[in-house]
Amino acid sequence: MIDKIKRVNSPQDTNIRLSFVVLLLFFLTGLKATAQDVKPVLVCYDSIEVGAQQFSEYLPLLINKKVAVLVNQASRVNNVYFVDTLLSLKVNLIKIFSPEHGFRGDKDAGEYFIDGKDALSGLQVVSLYGKKKKPSAEDLKDVDILLIDLQDVGARFYTYISTMSLAMEACAERGVQVIVLDRPNPNGYFVDGPVLEKKFSSFVGMHPVPVVYGMTIGEYARMVNGEGWLKDAVHCDLKVVKMSGYQHNMIVRLKQAPSPNLPDWKSVYLYPSLCFFEGTIISVGRGTDIPFQVYGYPEPNFGSFGFTPRSIPGKSKYPKWKGKWCYGKRLTGFAENYSKNKPEINLSWLISAYHAVPDSVQFFNNYFEKLAGTDKLRKQIEQGKSAQSIRASWKPEINRFLKIRKRYLLYE
């Protein structure tokens, strides 16, 4: 016993223990400082090499294969349509699948469109936002590989991740390989919002993730596949081609508008907060030149900024409050001040708007709960809960999600 005590108290062991404690404290302090000091940085899209540019990673896999693509107007390589790039490289491209807004990005939000033929390439275009949202067995019967190259914006209600998931599911059922060519998530620097409850699953929210999930579309594909979230837990033969130069602390200024009503990085930045208004009587500026940078309502006490929504074919044919002068707020300056904003969904706009409308007005519609993925958020706002208490209620589910998310991340 005496020998054991001597060994424990030896100068050598004491020094080792002290060194370990110092290192541990340094490590923990460093983690804390990192969490507090990391801020999102605004970067140019051209500073990143997207998955579609990593030709050596996927072109060899396409040799002697019949290839289809799931793409739209933002699917470009060095400003050239990805379809044209593949054709110039003599890839045997046989079909184009198109998500919401169409292959050329000229369809309004929620506007259905039919199958057709691309006038420039002559290829068949299969609509995945019309009679069906999932490729049929007939659509895939001659396809060996599906290339997916879509620009996501990192919010659960943005439908491209739903289209991708259904395409992965169809390919898993038919034995078709899927290659996702990754692109940056401009809202990939934070995770926030209520986690979707299964009973509220829809095309604007299919999986149990927060509104803002902080993953690229490639990482998201890995998660959907790995967690068995495809129908009947089918497993897709999936490959993700990584980007070069991307990190999760980046706010990326997209080079092409990902959809008609997200014209620039400021609209994309504000989208996770303002899209909740789509489930209310409030306009988010559809039918103006600055959609998702404003919100308003035809009541003088609603704000000092004014706008009148108008019909804009290809962007917003029938905007909310068309032809009506709306009073509200412009948030362009808030976006430009991104470095001083908290990395979170801004609930104060939604809460203040709810309290500003007359009591006789029904503020929410039944679309709101699909966007939120729960009925709790509506009830919390109606009960007068603060933004802080609402956000606190999200934490347990977000923490559970973060453990899942961590398994599928590809970038720092």
SULBEL-V563116 format. One record per helix or strand of 3 or more residues. SS is the DSSP state (hx for helix, st for strand). FROM is the first residue (numbers start at 1). TO is the last residue. If there is no record, write none. Layout:
# SULBEL-V563116
{{SS | FROM | TO} {SS | FROM | TO}}
This chain:
# SULBEL-V563116
{{hx | 2 | 8} {hx | 11 | 37} {st | 41 | 44} {hx | 45 | 47} {hx | 51 | 53} {hx | 55 | 62} {st | 67 | 71} {hx | 82 | 88} {st | 93 | 98} {st | 124 | 127} {hx | 137 | 140} {st | 145 | 149} {hx | 160 | 174} {st | 177 | 181} {hx | 198 | 200} {hx | 217 | 226} {hx | 231 | 233} {st | 238 | 241} {st | 250 | 253} {hx | 265 | 279} {st | 294 | 297} {hx | 300 | 302} {st | 305 | 308} {st | 325 | 330} {hx | 332 | 336} {hx | 338 | 340} {hx | 348 | 356} {hx | 368 | 372} {hx | 376 | 382} {hx | 387 | 406}}
